[in-house]
């Protein structure tokens, strides 16, 4: 058996792993590279293999760095079966159509650096072709995507529909157990349940996005959120801009605001979600009551009855979005993208970054090379729409709300394996973080742990 790492190797994004066993070949994830100058070229070079030789593909969840290149795969392999959880299958149309729309718009009007004319990676026709390949599978139900393979999805607790993959692959008389963690969530977070325990594995491929740090407790994180809103919006004279991933983080924030306003820790707020994608993702999220926690189900009911303890408005049109730029104070503006590299949040940053009374609150990981990372790292000015914009607003981070497990959580999840895997590979982390976590895991568990390089292959 052979595994090759086409993405998310010594970097966070571009998840894509190919497994070739005797008589069967399959792909785990098919994600976009995001952040950094090399990402566009990497995306355009995909796939660096012949998809016609694959028997099936599996998607761990609907974030674009795990599924965003499916349409390019579908062009080369138009009959390839793709497997995902039921919630992920419902989210893929939302995410991929939005991705195609943004690419088409930037090809005409220019991207974040103002370039024009670069053709999109794919269009709507390719997206629809990819969506026809998707098979929706419930959690914990074993299916056979190939006569030699048994597949089961377990809840990864990261976002709606996120999955740990358990694959049992038969080679001759031997059956090998392969486990891909996908993106693992931090316990006790809004919306979704905690990650399920790790199943037995001969081969483990594990994420370590935050493998070098510990998150603050949920109590401390909520206190920081309350303080940021109070100082900027309630007692201050500014706006709070929240760059948030349309899928996952936006819904987490809305559930938390529902709780905080309902409990009286915050007054009735004016909250704007300036992202059509976030609205669609929220609608899909609230449809899947069977996988939501109690707080999320309560929020869904109050939203349906229009009985939220705060004012919530989803903006749809560009005109509505532009009107938000005229609000000088008292607004919480939640907008994508979460790393500020595209989307409507860039307009809100241009309007609010120069104002000392405003603040920008980051609630998720900022990959190297992104505008969000530059702001978090202390940039005094940034370029937006061809202009140099001074950074006078406060830049705040809320790392404890991360949908990724921290080092303690990741080590505890790995400790759930009663027997050591033959090989463990660490992925989905910047190089230094991946190596530090691999050392910690090897020291604690005495496992054989490897951090693969991009494109590297291993016989197991």
CORUR-V463952 format. One record per backbone hydrogen bond with DSSP energy under -0.5 kcal/mol. NH is the residue of the N-H (numbers start at 1). CO is the residue of the C=O. If there is no record, write none. Layout:
BEGIN
NH|CO, NH|CO
END
This chain:
BEGIN
2|20, 3|458, 4|18, 5|456, 6|4, 6|16, 7|16, 8|13, 10|8, 14|32, 15|65, 16|7, 17|28, 18|4, 19|26, 20|2, 21|19, 21|24, 23|21, 24|21, 26|19, 27|56, 28|17, 29|27, 29|58, 30|66, 31|15, 32|64, 39|36, 42|38, 43|39, 44|40, 45|41, 46|42, 46|43, 51|49, 53|50, 54|51, 55|25, 56|25, 57|81, 58|27, 59|83, 66|63, 67|63, 68|64, 69|30, 70|67, 73|69, 74|70, 75|71, 76|72, 77|73, 80|77, 81|55, 82|133, 83|57, 84|135, 86|137, 89|85, 90|86, 91|87, 92|88, 93|89, 94|90, 95|91, 96|92, 97|93, 98|94, 99|95, 100|96, 101|97, 102|98, 103|99, 104|100, 105|101, 106|102, 107|103, 108|104, 109|105, 110|106, 111|115, 114|111, 117|107, 127|123, 128|124, 129|125, 130|126, 131|127, 132|128, 133|130, 134|131, 135|82, 137|84, 140|153, 141|138, 142|140, 143|151, 145|143, 146|149, 149|146, 150|168, 151|143, 152|166, 154|164, 156|162, 162|159, 163|60, 164|154, 165|180, 166|152, 166|164, 167|165, 167|178, 168|150, 169|167, 169|176, 170|148, 170|168, 171|174, 174|171, 176|169, 176|174, 178|167, 178|176, 179|203, 180|165, 181|179, 181|205, 184|182, 185|156, 189|186, 192|190, 193|291, 196|155, 198|413, 202|177, 203|177, 204|423, 205|179, 206|204, 206|425, 207|182, 208|427, 208|428, 210|405, 211|208, 213|210, 221|217, 222|218, 223|219, 224|220, 225|221, 226|222, 227|223, 228|224, 229|225, 230|226, 231|227, 232|228, 233|229, 234|229, 235|230, 236|230, 238|232, 240|331, 241|239, 241|359, 242|240, 242|333, 243|241, 244|242, 244|335, 248|246, 249|247, 250|245, 252|248, 253|249, 254|250, 255|251, 256|252, 257|253, 258|254, 259|255, 260|256, 261|257, 262|258, 263|259, 264|261, 265|260, 266|260, 270|330, 271|269, 271|311, 272|332, 273|313, 274|272, 274|334, 275|273, 279|275, 280|276, 281|277, 282|278, 283|279, 284|280, 285|281, 286|282, 287|283, 287|284, 288|284, 288|285, 289|287, 291|288, 292|289, 293|191, 297|293, 298|294, 299|295, 300|296, 301|297, 302|298, 303|299, 304|300, 305|301, 306|303, 307|302, 311|269, 312|310, 313|271, 315|273, 315|313, 321|317, 322|318, 323|319, 324|320, 324|321, 325|321, 325|322, 326|323, 327|324, 330|238, 332|270, 333|240, 333|331, 334|272, 334|332, 335|242, 335|333, 336|274, 340|337, 345|336, 346|343, 347|344, 348|344, 349|345, 350|346, 351|347, 352|348, 353|349, 355|352, 356|354, 358|355, 359|239, 360|394, 361|241, 362|360, 362|396, 363|243, 367|365, 370|367, 372|339, 374|370, 375|371, 376|372, 377|373, 378|375, 379|374, 382|389, 384|382, 384|387, 387|384, 389|382, 389|387, 390|388, 391|380, 392|353, 392|390, 393|353, 394|358, 396|360, 396|394, 398|362, 401|398, 402|399, 405|184, 407|210, 407|213, 410|406, 411|407, 412|408, 413|409, 414|410, 415|411, 416|412, 416|413, 417|414, 418|416, 422|202, 423|202, 424|448, 425|204, 426|450, 427|206, 427|425, 428|8, 429|11, 431|10, 434|430, 435|431, 436|432, 437|433, 438|434, 439|435, 440|436, 441|437, 442|438, 443|439, 444|440, 445|441, 446|442, 449|447, 450|424, 452|450, 455|5, 456|453, 458|3, 460|1
END
